Amino acid sequence: MREHGHAGVYRCGIHSISPATRRLYRDGGKVDIEAKVFDLILLLLENRERALGKQEIITALWGHRPITEAALSQLLHKARRALDDSGEQQAVIRTVYGRGLQWVAPVSMVDDEATDPPPANTGTASAPPMRFRRAGWIAAAGALVLLGVLSSWLALHHKAATTSPPPRMALLPIDNDTGDAALDWTARGLPGLVASLLGEHPDLDVIDPLQVARVWGFTPPEGTSRTEHTRYVTAADVLVSGKLSRLPGKVYQLILHVDAGKGHASDIVISGSTPGTLGVDAVSRLRHALKLDPPATSPFKATPQDAYLAETFARGTDLAMHGDWQAARPYFVLVAKGQPDLLADRFLLARAQGNTDQLREADASYAALLADARRLGRIDMVARVLADQVIQAGERHENAKALALAGQALSAAHEAGNPDVTARVLLSAARSHARLQHLDIALQQYEQARVLIEQTPLRPLQPLLHNTMAFIANAKNDAAGAIDAARAELDADEALGNERSSNIAGFNLAYALSSDQRPLEALPLLVRTWNWSGEHHDDALQVATGNLMTSLLYDMGVYEEVRPVIDTAVQRAAAQGNGYMQSQLLGLRAGGEYFSGDKAAALADCRKASALIDPAQDPTTAIDKLAIEAFVALAADPASIAGLRHRVDGLVGQIADPAGSRSTQYLVHALAAGAAGDRPGARTALAAAAHAPQASRDLLRQFALQIALVTRDDAIAQDHLRDFKLDDADISADTLRLYGVWSARRGDQENQRRAMARLDALRKEPLDVLARAHFVPVRTDRERDGARQAADYPLSNR
């Protein structure tokens, strides 16, 4: 199997799909498609023996992010168009109603010819049983390679345990006692510089400085100091702390405290003209203190240029430790140009590029770094680079490539004696196998990683272990298992004291619970994450949490109490340029305004929400937004509905598979007929909506009640209320409100009273949850922690 991944090319009629190069060909010519479209094609192709459910596809392509079915519909349309298929033909990708999507076209697999476009009009299908057997053999062979490598590593690791391993060192943030806030970068940047330089040599196990920085930011358990907790989490033998001060004559002094445990400690005092120089000088002094002679040579020499580059690297590392990869990237670029021999900088540069969506640049940086690390015999760096590439390929759903790289990464980790990389690669490979529905192999690799993590111990990887099990459970459509694993992930993050990760894990668990129709269990987790993200100025997390939380609350009748949350989240989403989230939140605000009596404001927000969705990119969501706009317009501006109906019809006509939007289209037709005074037309359109695929009974009742209220034709509502009961489990707050108003207009005071009583009962439980969870709707700017501002530092040579 080649390094780049898949060992074959799929042929389907005049089309060829190369997983290794992620290219689609038609008649020998390359077809330009988006990466996510290729991901969908490959996912369906590699699982063509069965239909994949929509939620399963969404999880495979987007993970646990909240994604609408509209986004999937648009992706499906593009995939079919690239394969010369359509929603009407369904010759390649078929919609299996009630089950999902399935690849149905004949496929054959040929030897890897990714570099040579296939000839036109080829592709005789091989017999399906042979195809399935070969795919299974390839998966089994890959698993055997991974199992064999791991078994060798465990055996050698056990044998090596009789010899003394190299000391394991963690460099903690230092205290900036200079009184100069412009030097705050030294608190994490100097330890990052020293750790990176020390880690260039194999006789000392230096813990990743970014990992140490994260652990140091954890909240230690009560009765445990931050230093003790860091030693426990990282399993470090040696902890190095420090203090930077300024002496007379523009001289800086760095005092490092080396704590080897069991009462063995010593101090190192270093003086120099720049903080960066102190970091470089600390490397040989620390090695000498640990009796690791001879002192290591440094890539930075005693020149002003190198002192500047050392400080530049430290500043970039500081920004990376705070998660600001966008700001850190140019610092790493500068150092890579001035000091290419510093592999640690080039590794961080590749990570920065990957974390800021410069994927091609990241690929090139990793490839060049991997070649140089191999040439220099830096096997630990080889393992780390390959591990990053495995994770990156998995995130892009290049599963065959990820599994091929995993074998290389495990071999390198075995040679380097790095259990951390071994466990991370195993978990990444398990997720790729889960995507490919190789669940037995995924579970085997999960179990191997679990044993390694518990034996070593690699405590920071415990949450990732549970996250992987949640991933496997989702692949099995095991909602209960996914929830259990998400709970275990949250517990593991809590045990480590990692506040941000705990809040993210809490959000993930809340999303899983809400997907399983358990909103009251999800709410306390969302409140906690909302409060924390507001206090810590984590705007991206706050917007996502605000949207999910207010959606759940709105459906249970709670609006006025969370109106400040919606307004705040709308502002944050606008600042981030997140039009989709803005649109979702504005729709919620419009609903609250409408039922509060401010129909003009509701219509204005509906129109804003519609304008934020690009119909060319997401026509299904655009249709949904226009339908809600038409609902409000029936009472606020009925003359505008004819234009909205025309727009909806045009969008439905553009969708390759419009079945899922037919019910919504007919509902808009019903509103337009009602606005025009055509009551028979409204009833006919509502009947068509009721019989269309994916019709929502609750939504149908809302539209029927709205039309009946405006036209005063009670029969329109009664047609759809024959089986209506106020204690129905799936009844929404909006339906209760509309039914109460309609009953009052008809003089039916008993049903109005019952509807409002049911609404009050629906609201009570979530309001009680908010009170018990100490919900803080909005924090003022003074209450919010200010965003950390990076020190002004010129990115050019002084």
SVG drawing of the C-alpha trace seen along z (x, -y; Angstrom):
<svg xmlns="http://www.w3.org/2000/svg" viewBox="-68 -51 98 64">
<polyline fill="none" stroke="black" stroke-width="0.4" points="0.0,0.0 1.4,-3.4 2.1,-6.1 -0.6,-8.4 -3.4,-5.9 -5.8,-3.9 -4.4,-1.1 -7.0,-1.4 -9.3,-3.5 -13.1,-3.1 -14.6,-2.9 -18.3,-3.7 -19.3,-4.1 -17.4,-7.1 -16.4,-8.2 -13.4,-7.3 -12.9,-8.1 -9.3,-8.1 -9.4,-8.2 -5.6,-8.6 -5.5,-11.8 -9.1,-12.8 -10.0,-13.4 -13.0,-12.6 -12.6,-12.1 -15.2,-12.1 -14.2,-10.7 -10.5,-11.2 -11.0,-14.9 -10.8,-16.1 -14.1,-17.2 -13.7,-20.2 -15.8,-19.6 -15.7,-20.8 -13.9,-18.8 -17.0,-18.0 -18.8,-16.9 -16.0,-14.4 -16.3,-13.3 -20.0,-12.5 -19.3,-10.6 -16.5,-8.5 -18.5,-7.8 -21.5,-6.5 -19.2,-4.6 -17.2,-2.8 -20.5,-1.8 -22.5,-1.0 -23.7,2.4 -26.3,0.5 -28.3,-2.7 -26.7,-5.3 -29.1,-7.3 -29.1,-11.1 -27.9,-11.6 -25.2,-9.0 -24.0,-10.9 -24.1,-14.2 -22.0,-12.8 -19.5,-11.2 -19.0,-14.5 -19.3,-17.1 -18.8,-15.3 -20.9,-16.5 -21.5,-20.0 -25.2,-21.0 -25.8,-20.8 -29.2,-21.1 -30.6,-18.5 -30.7,-21.4 -26.9,-21.5 -26.9,-17.8 -29.5,-18.2 -27.4,-20.8 -24.3,-18.6 -26.3,-15.7 -27.4,-17.9 -23.8,-18.8 -22.6,-15.2 -25.3,-14.0 -24.6,-16.7 -20.9,-15.8 -21.8,-12.2 -24.3,-13.2 -27.1,-12.0 -30.2,-13.8 -33.0,-13.5 -35.3,-12.2 -33.0,-9.6 -31.2,-8.4 -29.1,-6.2 -26.0,-6.5 -27.2,-7.8 -30.7,-6.7 -32.9,-8.1 -34.2,-5.1 -37.2,-6.6 -37.2,-5.9 -33.6,-4.7 -31.4,-7.3 -29.0,-7.4 -27.3,-4.5 -24.9,-4.2 -26.6,-1.9 -24.5,-2.2 -22.2,0.7 -18.6,0.2 -15.3,1.9 -11.9,1.4 -8.7,1.3 -5.1,0.9 -4.0,-2.5 -3.7,-4.7 -4.3,-8.0 -1.6,-9.8 -3.0,-8.7 -6.5,-9.9 -8.7,-6.8 -9.6,-6.3 -13.1,-7.3 -16.1,-5.0 -14.6,-2.2 -15.9,-0.6 -17.3,2.9 -18.6,3.8 -17.2,6.7 -19.5,9.1 -20.7,7.6 -19.6,10.6 -16.0,10.4 -16.1,6.6 -17.2,7.1 -14.7,9.8 -11.8,7.7 -12.8,4.7 -13.0,6.8 -9.6,8.4 -8.0,4.9 -9.6,3.8 -8.5,6.9 -5.0,6.6 -4.8,3.0 -6.0,4.1 -3.4,6.9 -0.6,4.4 -1.8,2.1 -2.2,5.0 1.2,6.4 2.9,3.0 1.2,2.4 2.0,5.9 5.7,5.3 5.6,2.0 4.0,3.4 6.4,6.3 9.5,4.1 8.0,1.5 7.6,4.1 11.1,5.4 12.5,1.9 10.8,1.2 13.7,3.0 16.0,0.2 15.7,-3.4 13.7,-5.6 14.9,-9.2 13.7,-11.8 10.3,-13.3 10.3,-17.1 7.5,-19.7 8.3,-23.4 5.7,-25.5 4.8,-29.1 7.2,-31.5 6.3,-34.7 6.9,-38.0 8.3,-40.1 9.6,-42.9 6.6,-45.1 6.4,-45.4 3.1,-44.2 4.7,-44.1 6.7,-41.1 3.7,-39.0 4.5,-36.8 7.5,-35.5 5.3,-33.7 4.5,-30.9 6.7,-31.9 10.0,-31.3 9.1,-27.9 7.9,-27.1 11.2,-28.1 13.3,-26.2 11.1,-23.0 11.3,-23.0 15.1,-23.3 15.5,-20.6 13.1,-18.4 15.5,-18.3 17.5,-15.6 16.4,-12.0 18.0,-11.7 15.3,-13.8 11.6,-13.3 10.2,-16.9 6.5,-17.1 4.8,-19.1 4.8,-22.7 1.4,-23.3 0.1,-20.4 1.7,-21.6 0.2,-25.1 -3.2,-23.6 -2.8,-21.5 -1.5,-24.5 -4.7,-26.3 -6.8,-23.5 -8.5,-24.0 -6.9,-21.6 -9.0,-19.6 -9.6,-21.0 -6.7,-20.5 -4.2,-20.0 -1.8,-22.7 -1.5,-23.6 2.0,-22.2 1.0,-18.9 -1.9,-18.6 0.3,-19.3 2.8,-16.6 -0.1,-14.2 -1.7,-14.9 1.5,-14.9 3.3,-12.2 6.4,-14.4 9.5,-13.5 11.0,-17.0 9.1,-20.3 10.8,-23.5 9.3,-26.8 10.8,-30.2 10.8,-34.0 11.9,-36.8 13.0,-40.1 14.9,-43.2 18.1,-44.3 19.8,-47.7 21.5,-48.5 18.9,-46.9 19.8,-43.4 17.3,-40.6 17.6,-37.8 15.9,-34.4 15.8,-32.1 14.7,-28.6 13.6,-26.2 14.2,-22.6 12.1,-20.2 13.0,-16.6 10.6,-15.4 11.2,-13.6 12.9,-16.7 15.5,-17.1 15.5,-20.6 17.9,-23.3 17.9,-26.8 19.6,-28.1 20.3,-31.8 20.9,-33.2 21.4,-36.9 21.4,-38.5 20.4,-41.5 17.2,-40.0 14.7,-37.5 15.1,-35.4 18.8,-35.0 18.0,-33.8 15.8,-31.0 18.6,-29.8 21.2,-29.8 18.8,-27.9 19.0,-24.8 22.6,-23.9 22.3,-24.9 19.2,-22.6 20.9,-19.7 24.0,-20.1 21.7,-20.2 20.2,-16.9 23.7,-15.5 23.0,-15.1 26.4,-15.9 27.7,-17.0 25.5,-20.1 23.4,-20.3 24.3,-22.6 21.6,-25.2 20.5,-26.2 20.5,-29.8 24.0,-31.3 25.2,-34.3 24.2,-36.9 21.6,-39.7 19.8,-38.0 19.5,-34.7 18.5,-36.4 15.7,-38.1 14.6,-34.8 14.6,-33.1 12.3,-35.8 10.1,-35.6 9.7,-31.9 8.9,-32.3 6.2,-35.0 4.7,-32.7 4.6,-29.8 3.0,-32.0 0.2,-32.8 -0.2,-29.2 -0.5,-28.2 -3.4,-30.7 -5.1,-29.1 -4.5,-32.1 -3.0,-30.2 -3.9,-32.9 -1.7,-35.4 1.0,-32.8 1.4,-31.7 3.5,-34.7 5.9,-34.4 6.6,-30.8 6.9,-31.7 9.6,-34.2 11.6,-31.8 11.3,-29.0 12.9,-31.4 15.6,-32.5 16.4,-29.3 15.1,-26.3 17.1,-23.8 14.7,-24.4 12.3,-21.5 10.1,-22.4 9.3,-25.7 8.4,-24.1 6.2,-21.6 4.3,-24.4 4.1,-26.3 2.5,-23.2 0.0,-23.0 -0.8,-26.7 -1.4,-26.4 -3.7,-23.4 -5.6,-25.2 -6.2,-28.3 -7.5,-26.5 -4.3,-26.8 -4.5,-23.1 -2.3,-23.0 0.4,-24.9 0.1,-22.6 0.4,-19.5 3.6,-20.9 5.1,-21.9 4.4,-18.5 5.9,-16.7 9.1,-18.8 9.5,-18.4 8.9,-14.7 11.7,-14.3 14.2,-16.4 13.3,-14.6 14.0,-11.2 17.2,-12.5 18.4,-13.7 17.4,-10.6 14.8,-12.5 12.5,-9.6 10.4,-11.2 9.7,-14.1 8.9,-11.6 6.3,-10.0 4.8,-13.3 4.5,-14.5 2.9,-11.3 0.5,-11.4 -0.6,-14.9 -1.1,-13.7 -3.2,-10.8 -5.5,-13.1 -5.6,-15.6 -6.5,-12.9 -9.2,-11.6 -10.7,-15.1 -10.9,-15.4 -12.5,-11.9 -9.6,-10.6 -10.0,-7.4 -7.9,-5.1 -5.0,-7.6 -5.4,-8.0 -5.1,-4.2 -2.1,-3.9 -0.3,-6.7 -1.4,-5.1 0.8,-2.1 3.8,-4.3 3.1,-6.4 2.8,-3.4 6.1,-2.0 7.8,-5.3 6.3,-5.7 7.4,-2.2 11.0,-3.0 10.9,-6.3 9.3,-4.7 6.5,-7.2 3.3,-5.8 1.4,-9.2 1.7,-9.2 0.8,-5.4 -2.4,-6.0 -3.4,-9.1 -2.8,-7.3 -4.8,-4.2 -7.8,-6.4 -7.6,-8.3 -7.5,-5.0 -10.4,-3.7 -12.5,-6.8 -11.6,-6.2 -12.6,-2.5 -15.8,-3.6 -16.6,-5.9 -16.0,-3.0 -18.3,-0.8 -15.4,1.5 -16.8,1.5 -15.0,4.6 -11.6,3.2 -12.5,-0.2 -13.4,1.5 -10.2,3.5 -8.1,0.4 -10.1,-1.5 -9.4,1.3 -5.7,1.3 -5.5,-2.5 -7.5,-2.1 -5.0,0.4 -2.0,-1.7 -3.6,-4.9 -4.3,-3.2 -1.0,-1.4 1.3,-4.3 -0.6,-6.3 -1.6,-9.0 -4.2,-10.8 -4.8,-13.8 -5.9,-11.2 -8.7,-9.9 -11.3,-12.3 -10.2,-11.6 -10.7,-7.9 -14.3,-8.4 -14.9,-10.8 -13.7,-8.0 -16.2,-5.6 -19.0,-8.2 -17.9,-8.3 -18.1,-4.5 -21.5,-4.5 -22.8,-7.1 -21.5,-5.0 -23.6,-2.1 -26.7,-4.3 -26.5,-3.6 -27.9,-6.8 -27.7,-5.4 -24.1,-4.4 -23.2,-7.8 -24.7,-9.5 -22.9,-7.2 -19.6,-7.9 -20.2,-11.6 -20.9,-11.5 -17.6,-9.6 -15.8,-12.2 -17.3,-15.0 -16.3,-13.1 -12.7,-12.7 -12.4,-16.4 -13.8,-17.3 -11.3,-14.9 -8.5,-16.7 -9.9,-20.1 -9.9,-21.3 -12.6,-23.9 -12.9,-24.7 -12.8,-21.1 -15.3,-20.3 -17.7,-22.9 -17.2,-21.7 -17.8,-18.1 -20.9,-19.4 -22.2,-21.0 -21.6,-17.7 -23.5,-15.7 -26.4,-18.3 -26.5,-18.0 -26.7,-14.2 -29.5,-14.4 -31.5,-16.9 -31.2,-14.7 -32.6,-11.9 -35.6,-14.1 -34.4,-14.8 -34.2,-18.6 -34.7,-19.0 -31.6,-16.9 -29.7,-18.9 -30.6,-22.4 -28.4,-22.4 -25.3,-21.5 -26.1,-24.3 -26.7,-26.8 -23.3,-25.9 -21.5,-26.3 -23.4,-29.5 -22.4,-31.1 -18.8,-29.9 -18.3,-31.1 -19.8,-34.5 -17.5,-34.9 -14.4,-33.8 -15.2,-35.7 -15.4,-32.4 -17.7,-33.9 -17.8,-30.9 -18.8,-28.5 -21.3,-31.1 -23.0,-31.5 -23.4,-27.7 -24.6,-27.2 -27.0,-30.1 -28.6,-28.8 -29.1,-25.3 -30.3,-26.4 -32.8,-29.0 -34.1,-26.6 -35.0,-24.1 -36.5,-26.7 -38.6,-28.3 -40.1,-25.0 -41.1,-24.6 -42.7,-28.1 -39.9,-30.1 -39.1,-33.2 -39.2,-36.5 -36.8,-35.1 -34.2,-34.3 -34.7,-37.2 -31.4,-38.8 -29.6,-35.5 -30.9,-35.7 -29.9,-39.3 -26.4,-38.7 -25.9,-35.6 -27.0,-37.5 -24.4,-40.2 -21.7,-37.7 -22.6,-35.7 -22.6,-38.9 -19.1,-39.8 -17.9,-36.4 -19.5,-36.7 -21.6,-33.6 -24.6,-34.2 -26.2,-30.8 -26.3,-31.2 -27.5,-34.8 -30.4,-33.6 -31.3,-30.8 -31.3,-33.2 -33.2,-35.9 -35.9,-33.4 -36.3,-32.6 -36.5,-36.3 -39.1,-36.8 -41.3,-34.1 -41.2,-35.7 -42.0,-39.1 -44.9,-37.7 -46.6,-36.0 -45.8,-39.1 -47.9,-41.2 -45.2,-43.1 -45.9,-41.7 -43.9,-44.5 -40.7,-43.7 -41.3,-40.0 -41.6,-40.5 -38.4,-42.7 -36.4,-40.0 -37.8,-37.3 -36.7,-39.3 -33.2,-39.7 -33.0,-36.0 -34.0,-35.1 -31.4,-37.5 -28.6,-35.9 -29.1,-32.5 -27.5,-32.1 -30.1,-30.3 -27.5,-29.0 -25.6,-27.4 -28.5,-26.2 -31.8,-26.3 -33.6,-24.1 -32.9,-26.4 -33.7,-29.4 -37.1,-27.8 -37.7,-27.2 -36.9,-30.8 -39.2,-32.2 -42.0,-30.0 -41.7,-31.5 -41.6,-34.9 -44.8,-34.2 -46.4,-32.9 -45.8,-36.2 -46.5,-38.3 -50.1,-36.8 -50.9,-39.0 -48.4,-41.9 -48.0,-42.3 -50.3,-39.9 -49.5,-41.6 -45.9,-40.4 -46.8,-36.7 -47.4,-36.3 -43.7,-37.3 -42.6,-34.9 -44.5,-32.1 -42.8,-32.8 -39.4,-32.8 -40.1,-29.5 -41.3,-27.9 -38.1,-29.0 -35.9,-27.5 -37.8,-24.2 -37.3,-24.0 -33.5,-24.3 -33.3,-21.4 -32.3,-18.1 -34.4,-16.1 -37.2,-18.4 -39.4,-15.8 -38.2,-17.0 -39.3,-20.6 -42.7,-19.8 -44.7,-20.1 -43.1,-23.5 -43.8,-24.7 -47.5,-23.7 -47.8,-25.5 -46.6,-28.7 -49.1,-28.1 -51.8,-27.8 -50.7,-31.1 -50.7,-32.8 -54.2,-31.5 -55.4,-32.7 -53.9,-36.2 -55.7,-36.4 -59.1,-35.4 -59.0,-32.0 -60.3,-29.8 -60.8,-26.6 -57.3,-27.1 -55.9,-27.3 -57.7,-24.1 -56.5,-22.3 -52.9,-23.4 -53.0,-22.4 -54.2,-18.9 -51.4,-18.6 -48.9,-19.6 -50.3,-17.0 -49.7,-14.2 -46.3,-15.4 -43.2,-13.5 -41.7,-14.6 -44.9,-16.5 -45.0,-17.8 -48.4,-17.4 -47.6,-20.1 -46.4,-22.6 -49.4,-21.8 -51.7,-22.7 -49.9,-26.0 -50.3,-27.1 -54.0,-26.0 -54.7,-27.9 -52.9,-31.0 -54.9,-31.0 -58.2,-30.3 -57.5,-33.3 -56.8,-35.7 -59.6,-34.5 -62.0,-33.7 -62.8,-30.4 -62.9,-27.9 -63.3,-24.9 -59.7,-25.4 -58.4,-24.8 -61.0,-22.1 -59.8,-20.0 -56.5,-19.5 -57.7,-19.4 -59.8,-16.3 -57.3,-14.2 -55.9,-17.1 -55.5,-16.6 -54.1,-19.3 -52.1,-16.6 -50.3,-15.3 -46.7,-14.8 -45.4,-16.4 -47.4,-19.6 -45.3,-22.8 -45.7,-26.0 -46.6,-27.9 -49.4,-25.5 -50.8,-26.0 -50.6,-29.8 -52.4,-29.7 -55.0,-27.3 -55.7,-29.4 -56.2,-32.6 -58.4,-30.7 -60.5,-29.2 -61.0,-32.7 -62.1,-34.2 -64.7,-31.4 -65.9,-32.1 -64.6,-28.7 -63.3,-29.9 -62.9,-26.3 -60.4,-25.3 -58.7,-28.6 -58.2,-28.1 -57.0,-24.5 -54.5,-25.6 -53.0,-28.3 -52.9,-25.9 -51.0,-23.4 -48.6,-26.2 -48.0,-27.2 -47.3,-23.6 -44.9,-23.2 -43.0,-26.3 -42.7,-25.4 -40.2,-22.6 -37.6,-24.5 -38.0,-27.6 -37.3,-25.6 -34.2,-24.1 -32.9,-27.6 -33.4,-28.7 -31.7,-25.7 -28.8,-26.0 -28.2,-29.7 -28.7,-30.9 -27.0,-34.3 -28.7,-35.6 -26.2,-38.4 -23.0,-39.7 -22.0,-43.3 -18.7,-44.2 -17.3,-44.9 -18.3,-41.5 -16.8,-39.7 -13.1,-38.9 -11.5,-41.0 -10.0,-39.1 -6.3,-38.7 -4.4,-41.2 -1.1,-40.1 1.8,-42.4 2.8,-44.7 5.8,-43.1 7.1,-43.9 7.5,-41.0 10.6,-42.2 14.3,-42.2 15.1,-45.0"/>
</svg>
